[in-house]
């Protein structure tokens, strides 16, 4: 049966590839008409009508190779069905044009996300994680889901993202999956409180970038402001993946870092370290993927 599954997978592979390139060609042809932007921002294009139950990679279980046995078990045993549903997340399939134009899935930066989850499980009760930019929730959603599965729904994931349509997507996916330990904040992070324009990439998995000062733009605030005015929990972890704006975000987080001493995972594509922006008791722990990880001696 394992051979049958493999053959079946390879049978449909050419059709998936063809569909991928057809969508890519359509977007390329109509790029000047801002079709890409339309499909990114229009959340009504059957986006939530064709959700697929995808396994949360943080909760993967060893599967029996016998597909027939799996099907019979799924039909006959309620506890098996309950296990599958409790370890899976309703998410748009990869061929959905919204997902295609926004890119990324649960496995993107997987080791970074694993590190965040592992350290979140060590946090004291009622702490939280700051995840900025959360993009479409490809990290915040499965991490919050896994925390609840492991009995740590007291740990709140704050998904911070400057793009409003991405925030709306995360909120709806969280609602559909009954994930309650996630809060979505539609802000950008910087070293001051102001309004900036947003720069959206073309067909890319890249996130939204901060642009220029714009009175009609998106609200950018400091981490200190959020922790003093909006976030009620103690800060246990801060994850920053904000397209080169990490330095300014850290400059606006000095009070938070000194008060809570959170575990830090910071995207860094250069050789420059963040040491000079952090309190003296922080030390560089390791490099995971493109992220620099910092903590203090007494940290989690």
N, C-alpha and C positions, 0 to 999 in steps of 0.2 A: 504493500500500500504506500510505503514511503516513495517508491519509484514512481507510482502513479501520481502522487502529489507533485513531484518534481517535474514530470512530463506535462502535467496540467498547467503548472506555473509557466513553463517555457512556451506552451502553446499560445497563451494569452499575451506573452511578453511583446511580440511584434505589434500587436494592436495597441498596447499601451504606449509604445514608442511612437507609433504613427500619430496617435491622439496628442501626445506631448508636442510633437513638432507642428501639427496643424494649429494648435492653440498658439504656439510661439509665432507662427507665421501670420496668423490673424492679428495678433497684437502688434507685430512689427509693421504690418501694412497700415494699420490705423493709428499708429503712435502719434502722428501729427494732429489727430482729432481727439487726442487725450482719452482714447479708449481705455488705456491702461489705468489711468486715474479713476475712470468711471467704475471699472470692475473692482478696483480696490475699495472704493468708498461706498458702493451700492451694496448694502447688506441684504437686499431683498431678492437677489438673483438665485433663488432656490438654495441659498446658503445653509439655512437651518432646516430645510425640508428633506435633505438627503444625507443626513449625518450617518457616520459609520462608527461602530463600536470598536475602538482601537485599544489594544492592551497598553496600559501604562507601563513603560519600560522599567520604572523603578519597582514595579510589583510583579515582574515576570516570574512565572512558575514553570517548572519543567513539564513539558508536554509529552504525552504518549505518542509514539510514532504511528500508532494504529488509528487512522482517521475514523474508521467505522466504530471502533470502541469509544472514541471521543463523542461521536454523534449520539450513540445509544446512551452513554452516561449523561449527556446534556439533556436528553429527552426525559429520561427516567428519574434522574436524581436531582431534586430541587437544590440540595446543598452545592452540587457542582455548578448548576446554573447561577446560584447566588454568588459563588466564588468568581465566576467569569465576569458577572456584571460589577461586582465590587472592586475588581482589579482592572477595569476597563473604563474608557472615557469616550463619550460621544463627541466626535470631531469630524469636520468635513473631510471627505476623501481627497487624496493628493491630486486627483484630476480636476477638482473643482477650481474654476478659474480664479476665484478669490484667493484660494490658498496658493495657486500657482504664481499669481502676481505679487503676493506678499511673501512667499517662500517660507522656508524653515519648518521643521517638525520637531517632535519630542527628542529626537536623537541629535539635534544640532547642539554642539558644545556639551555633549552628554556627560563627560567627566566633570566639567565645571558644575553642572546641575547636580550630579551625584554628590559632589563635595558639599554643596549648599544643603542638601537634604540630610546628609550624615551629621553635619554640625548642627542643623536645626533640631534634630532629634535629641541632642544633648542639652538644649537650652532649658533653663528653668521655666516653670509654668507662666503662661500669659506673656511671653516675650513675642517678638515679631521679626519678620524678615522684610527689608526694603529691597525690592527688585525694580531697578530703573535702568534703561528703558525695557519695559516689559514686552514691547512689540505686539504680537498677537496672542501672548500668553502661552507660548510654546514651552516656557520654563515655569512660570507662575502657576499655571493650571495643574500640570502633573505633580508638581511639588506639593501644592496645597492638598491635592487629592491623596497623595501618598501619606502626608502627615495625618490626615483624618483617618486613613486606613490603619495606621499604626497607633491610633488612639491619642494623637497629639493635635486635635482640632483646636486646642487652646493657643497654638502657635498661628498667628495671623500672617498671611502673605500680603503685603501691600504692593500691588502692581501699579507702578507709576509710569505713565506714558503720555507724551505731549499730543499725540494724534487722537482726536476725538473718536473717529470711526473705529480705530483699533481698540479703544477703551470700551466702546459699545459692543464690539465682538466678544471681548473677554467677559464682560458682564453677562451676556446672553449664554455663552458656553458654560459659565459657572452656574447660571440658573438652571439650565437644562440638565446638568450633571449633579445638581443639588450639592454643590461645593460652597459651603458657608464660611469657611475660614480664609476667604480672600476678599480684599477690598481694593477697588480700582480708583486711582486718583489721576485725573486728567491734568497733569502738570508736566513741565519740563524742569530740569534741575540746573541751577547755575550758582554764581556767587553773589547774586543780587536778586531783587524782586522787580521784574519788568515783563514787558510783552515782546516776544520775538516772532518773526516769521518762521515757517518750517520749510525745509527742503526735502522733497520726496525724490528718492532715486527712481530711475527708469525701471525696467524689468530687472529686479535684483532682490536678493534676500537681505539686503542692507536695511538698516533701520532709518528712522526719520532723523534728520540733522537740524541743528539749531541754525537759523539764518541771521538776519539783521533785525535791529530794533524796529518794531512795527506796532503802532497803537491799536491796530486791528488784529494783532497776532494772538499767539497762545500765551497763557500765563506761565512764566518761569519763576520758580521760587527757590529758596535755599532749603537744604535738609533740616537746618536748625529751625526754620519757620514751620515746616511740616511737623516736626517733633514737638514743638511748643504749642501749636495751634490746632492740629488735625489728628495726628497719630496719638492714640491713648496708651498704647503698649510700650513697654521698655524695648529698646532696640538691641537685638541680639546679633543680627547679620545685615550687612549692606553689600549688595551686589550692583555694580555699575557697569553697564554696557551701553554707553550713550554717545557713540560715534565721535570720540575725541574730545568730548566735553567733560571728561572725568576730573580734570584738574580743577576746573571752575566749581564743579559740584563739591569736591573735597574742601575747597576754600570756604564754601558756605556751610560746612558741617563741623566746624571746629568745636562748638559747644557740645554737640551730640557725641563726638568722638571722645572728648574729655570726660563726659558724664557717664556714658554707657560702655565704652571700650568695646564696641562691636567687632565681630569677625568681619574681615574685609576681603572681597573678591572683585578685583578691578581690572577691566580690560586694558591691555597695554601692548600696542603693536611696535613700540620703540624700545630702545635700550635704557631710556630714562626711568628711574625709579620714583616712587611717590614718597620716599622717606621724609623729605624735607617738608612735606605737607601734613605729616601725621605727628601726633604726640610722641614724646621721646620713648615711652615704654612700648611702642609698637616695634615689631621686627618683621623682616621679610621671611616668610615661612617657606614658600615654594612657588613654582610656576606650574599652573595647570592649563594646558592649552595656550590660549593667548592672554590668560588672566594672571595677574600677580596677586598672591594671597598673603595677607598680613594678619597678625594677631598679637596678643600680649601674652606674657608668661602665665598669667592666671586665667587665660581665656579658655573657652570650650574646646 
